[in-house]
Amino acid sequence: MSSTPTVAENAENGPEKIGPVAHSAVPHIDEAEFVRLSGASPAQIEALRVYRYLLTDWNQRMNLVGPATLPDFWGRHAWDSAQLISLAPDALTWADLGAGAGLPGIVLAIFGKGREGFEVHLVESMAKRCRFLEAVVEALDLPALIHNDRAENLSRDVDIVTARACAPMTRLLGYAKPWLTGANQALFLKGQDVAAEIEAAREAWRFEAELLPSTSDPRGRIVRLRNKIHARRS
């Protein structure tokens, strides 16, 4: 029997009971530890350093991330994003909904640069945040396309749909529905209250979900959806 601490949920019968998440200390991840965990190349680390600089600079003029999170860039932002690669190592096309500061999309694009056919769609409704994303993509020559629009207004044929700090599950599923075809999957980065979010979302949606542990924060979870989602009829 597998010892992987995942929690499967049935679309019709509701979620299985999810035990409380242990509030162990969040591990400190510096640049060296990030390299060990991710296997990042020197070129990828240099690109992430440039991204960190741009994020810090632009964050002084607009709300991209909480300023208090920037000192923990390598764990809180870089590794939190990069861990998704191990869950879909063969994926070539990604859509980051509500891309905002470019997490996880910019990090994914840095790791995918140079892979034939790799592309990240960064979907963001706020024009000023799109300007930041454009500056990063241009500076690093990343395989990413920026869409200044609401996610629910668009759809593309992608392997993975992802989002981080975008919206509660009920709204997020509405944004993601046009992107989920049943042939692809979603990987949503979520916090410790995800079980309650999923329970609330089931009042509006029918879906199958699996909860995976986050390797960047023991309190976090990654929600994996493998099938289409359907609105419940009122």
Secondary structure, 3 states (H helix, E strand, C coil): CCCCCCEEEECCCEECCCCCCCCCCCCCCCHHHHHHHHCCCHHHHHHHHHHHHHHHHHHCCCCCCCHHHHHHHHHHHHHHHHCHHHHCCCCCEEEEECCCCCCCHHHHHHHHCCCCCCEEEEEECCHHHHHHHHHHHHHHCCCEEEEECCHHHCCCCCCEEEEECCCCHHHHHHHHHHHCCCCCEEEEEECCCHHHHHHHHCCCEECCEEEEECCCCCCCEEEEECCCCEECCC
